Amino acid sequence: MQMNATRGAILADKGLSDLLVSNGELKKPGTVIRNPKLALTLRQIGEHGPKAFYNGTVGLNLVRDISESGGIITMEDLLSYRVRVKEPLSTRILGYRLLGLRILSLYGIPSGVSGPLGVHRLVEALKHAFAVRMNLGDPDFVDVTKVVSDMLSPKFAKGLKKKINDEKTFDPKHYGGKWNQIEDHGTSHLSIIDSERNAVSMTSTINGYFGALMLSPRTGIVLNNEMDDFSIPLNSR
């Protein structure tokens, strides 16, 4: 269990230990764990919207906890934050606008991607796509024009399709990634469509197990360690 592997870090953080430790020991599987501070945080955001975080009690309490732990995030950082809304990558296939894997369209939709074989093809296509993803970066700082152009190119998709074998899988190096990521820490994603075709999707992650190994005592939020996804200046590979 990952909690056991992270035991030392959990015990070292007051927020995590208050939530996950009882009488000096990690809580056992099946134990009901309640996080009332997080419940209050979510209620405040639900009632007051984004301002509760960016210019309200939630943000203020979070900044206080980060500061007390030696962090550098300030309320000014939250107040000045702006979301950059950009057009998602897409392509046209069979008259439809598709936001997904062009590779799969080469098998024929839906017959070529249905059933157990379809699942196999999807998984293999995703492996190749994740390998290509390693060449991407923040477009505000890195030129990813060619990588994006390749990802949308029919010729590029055909080349990747030729590497997919319907009978077997391969070692990680076959897929062309710059490094191997055998173990995935996991990102949770939900896609919900109702009977009237209204759709909602949500992706949630704190990156590694238990994120930054810190839970904000005032808000109940487990902080992420997403910064390890970025290269450190003068120390990048």
N, C-alpha and C positions, 0 to 999 in steps of 0.2 A: 504494500500500500504506500502511495506517495507521501502520505502524512508521516509515516515512520522514517522515510528517507530524508524528510525535511524537518525532523523533530527538533534539532538544535536551533534552527532559525525560528521555528514557531515559538519555542520556549523563550527565545531572546527578545521577541517583540511583544509588548504588552497587549496591543490590540488583538493579535492573533491568538496569544495564549489565553486571554480572557474568553475568547470565543471557542477555542478548540481544546483547551486543557481543563481537567478537573482533578483536584488533589494531586497536582504535579505530574499527572499522566495524560497522554492524548486520549481524547474521547474515543470510545469504541464504535465500530460500524453498527449502524442501527440506532445510535443515539440521536434523539431529536435536538438539533442545534438551532437556537433562536438568536437572531441579530436585530434586536429592537431599534438600535441606532440606525441601521440601514433602512428599516421599515419607516422610521420617521423621515429620513432623508428622501425616500421615494415618495412619501406622502406630500412633503413640501414641494418637490419638483412637480408632482401631479397637480397640486393646487395652484402653484404660482408660475409654472413653466420654467423656461431656461434662466430667467432672471434670478431664481432661487439659487442657482449655481454660480452664474457669472457675476451677479451683483447682489448677493443675499447671504442668508445665514449659512447655507450649505457650503458655499465657496469660502466664506470667511473661516468657518470651522476647519475646513480641509487645509487651507493655507496655514492656519495656526499649527495644526498637527505636523504638517510637512516641515515648517520652520523649526519646531521643537525637536525634530529628528535630524536637523542639519541640512534640510533641502533648501532650494533657492526660489521656488515658485512664490510669486506675490499676487496680491489682489489686482495690481496693475496688469499683470500678465493675463489674468482671466478677463478683465474688463476690455483689454485691447484685442482679444482673440476674435478673429473673423473666419467664418467658414468659406472656403473657396468652392463654389459649385461649378462643376465642369461637366461637359457632355460625356456620357459613358461611351466606351468603345463598343461598336456594333458593326454588323455587316448584313447584307441582304442575301437571303437564301430562299429560293422557291417562292418569291414574292413577299416573304415575311422579313421583318427586321429582327435579327437574332443577336442577343447579347450572351454569347456562349462560345462553345468550341466548334470552329469551322471544320475541324477534322471529322467530326461525327456526321456532318452533312454528306460526306463522300460515301457513306455506307447506305444512304437512302433512309429517309425518315417517313414513317416510324419503324418500318419492318427491320431495317438494319441495326437498330439500336434497341430492340425489344428483347425480352427474355434474358436468360443467363448469359448468352453470347453478347447481347447488348450491354449488359453490366460489365462484362470483361472488357469490351471495347471502350466503354466510358472510363473505366479505371486506368487503362493503358493510355488513353488520350490525355487524361488528367496528369499522369506522370510526366509526359512530354511537355505539357503546358506549364507545369510547375518548374521544370528545368529551364524553359525559356524565360520564365518569370524572374529567375535569378539575374538576368541581364537588365532588368528594369531598375529604375531609381526615381527619385523625386524630379518630375519634369521641370520644376522651377530652378533646379540646380544641375541637372544632368540631361544631356541630349539623348533622348531615347527614341528619336524619330524612326531610325532604321529598325529597331527592335519591334516597335509598334506596327510599322509597315509590314514586317515579316509575319507578325502574328495574324494580320488580317488578310494575308496573301493566299489565294487558292494554290499557287505553286508550292508555297512553304508548307501548307496543310497536306498536300499530296506527298511531299517528301517525308513528313512525319508519319503519315498513314502507312507508308511502305515499311516502316520500322515496327509496326504492330503485327504481332502474330496471333491468330485466333486460337492457337493451341497451347501457348505457353507465355510465361512472363520472363523477365530478364534481370540481371544484376543491375544495381543503380547506375553504373557507368554507361550502360546502353542508352539511357535516356538523355545523356549529354549535359547534366547539371554541373555547375562549377564545384559543388561539394555535395556530399551525401547527407540527406536528412532522414535517417532511418526511423527515428522516433519523432513523432509529431506531438508537441505539447497540447495541441488541440485548440481550435477556435469553434465556438458554437454558433450555428446559423439556423434561423427559422425562416421558412417560406410558407405563408398561409394564403390560400385562395378560397373565397366563399362561393356559395351557389350563384351569386350575381357577378362573379369574376372580379370582385374587388381583391386586390393583392397587397400584402404587406410583407416586407422582408426585414430581418434584423440580424446583424452580426455582432457578436459580443466576444471579447477576449481580454485577458490580462497578460497574454503572451506566455511566459513560463509558468510552471507550477507555483501557485501562490504569488505570482507576479513579482513585485519588488520585495516580497517577504515583509510587508508592512501593512497593517490595517489601521486606518484612521480611527482612533477611539471616539472622536466626537461625531463622526458621520457613519461609521460602520462600513466604509468603502475600503476594499482591498486595492491598493495601488498597483498599477501594472509596471512591467519593466520593458516596455516597448522600445526604449532607447537603444537596447542592444541589437535592434534591427538595423541600426545605422552605423556607418563606418566612423571610427574615431579619427579626427584630423591627425595627420602625421603617423598614424598607426593602422592605416587601412590595408586590406589585402586585395 
